[in-house]
Each structure stands twice: as C-alpha cells, then as structure tokens.
C-alpha cells in the first residue's frame, strides 16, 4: 500500500469547561512582581530573575514532606484510588464528602477555609509557575506539585457540591484537570506566530487490487483466405571522411656565366651566415571552463657572422659559374568531414495468416486499466501551525548562484581590431607586434625583416710573367640584390700595384683602374699631380637620378686596369627594405595574431557555453532529477524558514560553533569538546525542534512569483524545471505551510510560545518521559511505517488507464452494465 496524498481537517480548539481546569493565578507578591515585569522592556529577564529569587525563598516548596496537610493529602489520594478501584455508591459527591471527613476529621468547607490550607494552595500554585518559568533552577518534582494542586482543587469542588462530581467520569476529569497559567503575567509577543487550531491528520492510501479491460483500442480484420503482414525497418546512416592534402611547388632558376682570364688567382670565399633568432617562451595553462593564461617572453636577436677563406693558385682557367636560385612554396590543405557510416536495421515483422480458413477473423484489442482500492486513514488530532513563507527557494537559488560564481570566471579576450599597417617592429612603440603575440599566444610569427641588408664581394688579380709587358687586366661579375630590398648605397674600395716603368706622374704611362657598379664608375684619383694606386669612394642613389638601379634585382660588376700589375678591390652594396616588404610582413603577422585572437574568442564562446550548460545542470541536474529528491529539498528549505519565523531567530545568528579547526591548514575539523556546556545546549535545541514537529506530515502550497520581491520577477517568470512542482517551488513568491505538532510535544510548544525558550526541565527528555522520541520511531516515520492510523469511512476503487492492450477472447464488442440499480457502479459484461 502506498501513500497518495495527505490532508488536514482543521477546526478550532475546544474551550474546556471551567470545572475541569485549575487556574494558577494567585494574589501573591511573587505573581504581582511578574505582572510588573510584563510591562518592562526586558520582560523575560525580569521574570527569570523574580522566579529564581522565589525559588530560593522559604515560600517555594522545596521539601514535600514539610508541606502542611502533606500527610492528610497523601492519605486522601490513597483512599481516592481505592474508591475508584471499587464500586462507588451514588451520589458520588456525598461519598467524596464522607471521605474528606474521614481523612481530615472535618468537612470540606471547614478544611478549605483554614488559612493554612489556603497558604499551601498559594505555595503550590506559585511554585508551579516558578518552575514553569525557570525549569532548570529547582529540584522539586513538578508531578508532585501538579498532583497536590489537583487534590486541593478537588476538595474545593467537593465543598461547592459541583455537578461534575456526581459521576465517576466527572471525578476522573477533575483528577486530570488542566492547569491554566496566569494570563496576566506573560508578555504579549506581537511577533510570535501561534497555532491556528486543531486538525485531524488524514492520509489517503491506495493498494492495487487487479486489472480490468477498458475501451476498444484497435480492431484487426483478416478476411478469409487472406494473409496480412507488416514489416517495420529502421535504418540510420552517417559517414565520416578525413582528407589531408599537401601541395609543394619548387621553382629553380639556373644562371650560367663564362669568363676567360689569365690570372694569378687569389680566390676569396665569403660565407655570410645570417641568423634570425626569435626566441619565444610560451607557457600555456588551460583549465576547463576558464580563460587561458599565457606567459610569453619574446626575444628578438639578429646574428651575422662572416668567414673568409683565401686560396692562391697559378692557373690558366676558364671560370664557369652556375648560380642556382631555388624557391620552394609549400601549401598544406587539411579538410576533415565527419561522415560516420553506421547502418542499423531494426526489423519488426508482424503478420496474420488466414489462408486456410474460409471465415473472416476479427481481433478486438482492449485497453487494460489498473484498479486501486483507496482508503482514508486518520492519524489523530494535531496542533497545527499555518504560516506563509516568503520566497521559499531564495536560499537555494543563492547557493546555486554562489557555486557558479565560485568557478573561475571566463573572461572574453580583448578585441583585436588593429589595422595591419599599424603593427610596429619597435618595442618602444604602442603597437609593438610582440605585445599582441604574447597577449593572444600567436604562433608561426616571423621576425620583422631587417631594415637594411648588405651585399659585398671581393675581387683580386695579377699579371702573369708573360703579360708583364702587354695587355690590360679585366674582371666582371654579377651581384644579386636580396629579394624585398632596393639598392641605396654603393661603396668601392680598391688597391693595386703598377707595372714596372709605369710613371704615376705621367698621364700617358700612369697606372689606371676603373670599376663599374651598374652605371656608376669608380676610378683612382689624381692627388697632388700624381695618380694614386687606390680607390675609396661611396655613392648614394637617389630616386630622381638612379631609380632604375634602385629597383634592379641585380647589379653588374666590371673592372678594367691599365699598367696594373696586381689588384684587389671590394664592392659593398647597402640595401634598404622595400615598403611593400614590410607591409607584407605586417599583413602576415596581423593574420597570425588575428587567427590566435579568433581561436581565443572561439575558446571563450565555447567556455561560456560550457559554463551556461553547467549552470543549467546545477538546477536541472542535482536539483531537477528524481522527484523524491526534489520533495526532500522543498521540505528542508520550508523547514528552515519555518523555524526562523517560529523562533524569531535565524539559524545563522544562532551561531552553532561545535566544530573546532586548526589554523593554519590543514584545518582538521573535529568536535569542540572544550565547550561541553555549549554542546549540551545545542543538543537540546536541535533535538527539540527536530522532534517537536511531525516534519514528515507537513503540507505546503506554492504561490506565484509576484508575491515575492519584484527584483526577482523576471528570473522567476521564465524559470523552468522538468519537475512541475519543483519548478513552482523555485519560482514561488511565497508558500503556505501547514506544520503539525507531535502530540507528545504540545505542552512543550506552548511553553516555547509563551516564553521563547525551549523546555529544559529535564533537558533532553528521558527514555521514561512521554516526550522522548526513540530514534527508531524517527526512522519509521520518515519511511512511512504504519502507526496508529485508523481507517475513516468506506474504501473506494479508482481506475487508472495504462498503455497495455489485450485481445478479447470473443469477437464481439464489449458492453458494461450497471452493478447496482440505485448506484453508479458498473462492471464489464463479457
């Protein structure tokens, strides 16, 4: 049998008759002092102080044996028990009066008018009030004082010949009369909530008792000699193809030069080693759902080394020079297309074969309904609280939000909108490219091309012995300008020795050398009337006069010498980076940085999407799964809010501090046994509120979002959850909550409502106390174990449709007939 739903039948509490109650109000100085405390600003501390003072005074009943009339009252109680155990002759009032005379040797009127008797009545009533206000500051038995108050009250009622005492049942009611606290001594708590009345806790349970056929779901007709077949097939097809394409283009240019010469060959081999060293230290830390942290150090260094090797040989040679220029272009194209090919066939074949039958066949399918037996059970009367709780899910929503904020926030990369031609190669400038490389983690970035490049070559030669008297010396070559650069300056340095009999002062026989670099000529000058034997000249090219040479891809070198015995000269071409070369580098670098930025942006958007998924999962995952788990969350949050409203004290402010931790970490949390009194007080406080209410029987209803803070309306209006009831909880503006009090804790709750303190007469109730709740009972109640519930009224049946079908045994249409002509019960007619 399973629970279906709970409900309460609420009614006001019945007002007890005056003759079965005992007012505890007296005209003593003690109670007058309590009335004075009621009007003070610190009413409860004042009442505690007065009660403690009274408990320590002689008026308080500390020793029952010293109480006046103690012996007679004890004997009177014993005789009453004997009387109730036998047969009491009528009228009962006369028999009770006779009993008073036998015990006190006086009639009841005389006994109650004695000053000593009235004095013990006041002592007992005041002592009960004092114990009620300050239960932990005494050692007197409250049960004894209550018993004495009831016996005194009985004697007074006997003297008044109360009608209630005419029957045995009436006598029993008087002996269990309720003690009423003085109404004029306790402060009026305007902030306190109170029970709304008494309710009968009713629970509807159901038990499945069977199944029955319902309406027709489908009719299958198969004609005579017919075969009918149905085949259901499901096919899923996907494909996956990966394509990796690499394209390499190699371009080779060969240039052939032939030079015939007679020379004393001095070969100078120049090896120019240029190293571009870009050192990029890149450390990447990536965490799921967070931004990527980059630590990049970009060091740019240019290294150039020159190695010169000289070889001397007497040769007659024909120089054949082959210059090969190779240009390699590699293009990698990668394309990946996901096409997963998976064929899944799900074939379901269903058929009818009526070929051997000469009659038609009709199959009638009917729905199947479940039949449940329903019964209302009464769990007894309960004292009920009915309150409205604002925004019951507020704390839960904030807890989820705090969990989300605790994650490292995903930060969007700074937008990269810089125009490519603003990128700078200078670290001192604002848009230095290295700053963006580090910021976005760009890879494949080449260092900027050097602003200036130098091309140089050395030449040397000598006249052979056979040529001493005749011929001139010549030399030629071709120097290539680096790609992306233009020629801006030419420097020529040369030295030579003259032939014998060459006169440097005679213009006809003087040694002469002229070197042409492109269209620029350089020759040895005449100084002080004498031709020098050296050249040291530099020429700057200008766009106005030398544009063709500036834009040339190579420069021809030629030398002619007259009366020259041997020579050596060096050509240096200073080249400057072209504007378009730098712009090309800017464009490539900009593309690499932009690609890195777009990758970061994509990672950010993916992280945001992931974070959004995790946020949704927080509400739809652990808080939106099993409905039973959701009900536990709802009850827990409603319980916490109810306790805050009832006690007027937030549990945060209660300051539970029973765990001690080490500082610094590891904290090693453990029970704080250094403060055992606090542990004991917290134990009593927790157990009281956990056990005083039947939390397993609470009922609640959620009101719409607009009964809450307007600042939360938008969030709650569009909130959703797969569990509709849980969605109502999350988006509720307020909730109505009905909480029943456990019957054995009614008096304790009333005490709390009047004083604001939990009952600490015996601290945590003893196992023999009716207020003690064994832990086994707590477990049973949370699991729905049967208790003292009683069935209410007649049970009834409930039919629930299912998705099941069944074929009728007959090929006839179903009918239903009324089971009771005077009622509304029907049953199928086969």
Protein Blocks (a to p, Z undefined) as FASTA:
>chain_A
ZZfbdcddddddddddfklcccfbdcbfklmmmmmmmmmmblmlmmmmmmmmmmmmmklc
fblklpghklmmmmmmmmmmmmmmmccdddfklmmmmmmmmmnopafklmmmpmklmmmm
mmmmmmmmmmmmmmmlccbdfklmmmmmmmmmmmmmmmnopaklmpmklmmmmmmcccdd
dfklbccdfkbccdfbdcdddddddddfbdcddddfbdcdddehiacddddddddddddd
ddddddddddddddddddddddddddddddddddddddddddddddehiacddddddddd
ddddddddddddddddddddddddddddddddddddddddddddddddddddfklpcbdc
dddddddddddddddddebjadddddddehkllmmmmmmmmmmmmpccdddddddfbdfk
lpcfbfkbmklmklmmmmnopghiacdddfbdcddddddddddfklmmgccddddddddd
dehiacfbdcddddddddehiafkbmklpccddddehjbccddddeehiacfbdcddddd
dfklmmmmmmpcbdcdddddehiabdcddddddddddfklmmmmmmmmmmmmmmmmmmmm
mmmmmmmmmmmmmmmmmmmmmmmmcfklmmmmmmmmmmmmmmmmmnopafklnopafbcc
dddddfkiaddfklmmlmmmmmmmmmmmmmmpcfklgccddddfklmcfklmmmmmmgcc
fblklmmmmmpcbdcddddddfklmmmmmmmmmnopacfklopadfkbmkbccfklmmmm
mnopacfbccehjddddddddfbdcddfbfcdcddddfblkbccdcddZZ
